[in-house]
Amino acid sequence: MVWEVSLNSRLTRKMELAGRSGAAHVRSPWIAGCLMMLVGVFPVDATSQPLDERLKPLAALVGVWDTEDRYETSSGTGVERGIRTCRPVLMGRHIECVTHAPRRAGGEREYRFYFSYDEQRRSLILLQFWSDVAGFSVTTITPAPDAASLDLRAAPQLLPDGRERRSRGTLTFESPGRLVWTGQANMSSDPPDLWRAVFREVSTRRP
């Protein structure tokens, strides 16, 4: 999931393109407080926490996954492979997914997804944070009627060059052991119906 400062977790290493499924960046004291709360110390037995009923459409995310993210930027294509662990946290009110992946330049990066239910929006949402970029992203989630996939959308984002970027994605539950997350992007300089593919991530559940 690599976005150009947008949905998914791939936001920084491609500030022009850069996961885990639209993103809008926000900086405020409220957000700082939420981040401190979310990335705090969680109980070791967090996976045993009962999941909030409103998060049941996302229950299949819980587990340990091997991820392979194939992405495209203006400078070419790339592949990032990592390990993602998803579990209920904060008394089951959120699903936290932590991903560790090596960087092409060396070292490792970490990024975290928090799947939650927003009372104000009356919608499922995804918050994303990265170790290699400042800020975060917010995505609205709409489950398909058959619950086999999730539609992910972000508010338009204003880029430094004055253009707006719109992002959308689909996370498909292909089987209990396989997830496929794809992302697309549209710039205000593009025709409104032109949505280019920017990433395809396949996650395989570990035994």
N, C-alpha and C positions, 0 to 999 in steps of 0.2 A: 504494500500500500504506500505508494510514494506520491505525495501531492506537492504541488507548487504552492507552498504555504497554504494548505487547505486541508481538507478532510483527511484523513488518515495520518498515520504515524510517520510519514516520511517527509515531513515538512522541512527540516533544516538542511539536511545534506543536499537538498535541492531547493534552495530557497526560491528557486525558479520553478521547482516541481515538487518540493517536498513539503501513521498509519494507522487494522485491526476495526471504510468503511469506512464532504463539505466541512469546512472549518472556518470559524471566525475567531480572530485573536482578541483577547480582552485582558486589560491589566487594571486591577483595582484592589483596594484593601480587602473587599469581600472575597475576591478570588484568592488572594494570598492566604486568607484564613481557611478557605476550603481546601487549598492545596496542602496546608499544614495538617489539616484534619485527615485528608485522604491518604497521605503518604506516611502517616504515623506508624506506630508499632501495632501490628494486628496479632491476635491470638494464633498460636501454632496450629490449632485445630480449626482454622477458619473454614476449611472445606466442609465441615460438618454443620455449619450454621444453616438454619432453614432459610430458604430464599423468599424474599418478598413476593407475594402473589402477582404483583404487577410486572415482575421480572421473569415470570415463567416462560414467555416467548424466547428468552435468551438463555434458558437453562442449559441448552446443549453446548454452550461455550465453555462451561466449567470442565477443567481437565488440564493436562499437559500436552502441548502440541509442538511438533517440529514444523517450522514455517519456511517457505521458499517464496520470496517476493521478487518478481520480475518487473522491473520498472523502466520507464522511458523518460528522458529529459531532452532538452534542446541540444545537449552535448553528446547524446548517445544513450545506450541502454546499459542495464546492469542487473545483477542478481544479488540479493542479500538472503542469507540463511540464518535462522535463529531458533531459539527455544522460547516458547510462551507458556506461562502458567496462569490459568484463570481460576478464581475462587471467589465465593461470597465473602464480603467483609462488612464491618460495621453493622452487626446483627442482621445480616442478610439484605440490607437496604441497597447495596451496590454489588456489582461484580467487578473485581479488579483483575486486569490482565497485565502481567509484567513480562516484557520481552527483552532478551539479551541477544545481541547479534554483533559479530565482528565487523569492523569498518575496513573499507578498502585501503585506507591510509595507515591502518594498523590500530591496535587497541580495540576496545569494545564500547558499544553504546547501549543504553537502556532506555526503553520507553514504556509508559504505562497508560492503559486505557481504563476508564471507569464508566461502566454501563450503569445507568441510573434511571429513575423515573422522576421527572420534573413536575411538581405540583402546579406551578404557574403555567407552564406550557401544556399541561395535561398530556404529556408525551414522553416516550422513552427518549433518552439522550445519551450521547457518548462524549466524554471529556478525554482529551489526549494531551499527554505531557512527554517531552523528550529530554534526554540528558545533554543533547548537543545543540539545543536551540532554546532561545528565550521565548516566553509566551506559551500559549496553549491553544487548542482548538475545541469548538463546540459543534456537535452534529446532531441533527434531529433524526430519529429512527422511526420508521413505519413498518411493522411486520406485514407480510403478504397475507391475504385471507386464508391461505392454506398453511401458513406458518412455516413454509419451506424456505423462505428467504426474508431478508431485511432490506428495505430501501433506506439509504442514508443521504441526507441533503444538508448543504451548508448555505448560510446567507452569503450573498455576493461580497467579495473582499476587494478592497481598493489596494492596488499595488503601487509601488513607488513611482512607476512610470505613468500613473494616472489611469491605467486600464483597470477594469474590474474582472475578477476571476470567479467563476461559478464552478462548484464541484459537486459531484454526485457519485454514489457507489451502490453496489449490491453485494450483500453477503449471503451466500447460498449454503444451506445445510444439505450437502449432497448425500451424506450418510452419517451415521453416528460417529464415524471415524475420519470424516473428511469435510473440510470447509473450504469454500472458494470465495475470495473477496476481490472484486474488480472495481476499478475507479476510472472515472472520466472527468474531463475538464473542458470548460468553454470560456473563452476570453471575450470581453466586450468588443474586441476588434475582429472577432470571428462571426460568421453567420450564426444566428440564434439556434439553428438546428445542427450545428457542427459540434459534436462532443467527441474529442479524441481520447483514446484509451491511454491512461498514464501508468497503470499498474495492474498486475494480476498476482495475487498471493494465494498459495495453496497451503493449507494447514492439515497435517496428518496427526491424529491422536496417538500418543504413546500408550503402550499396554499398561 
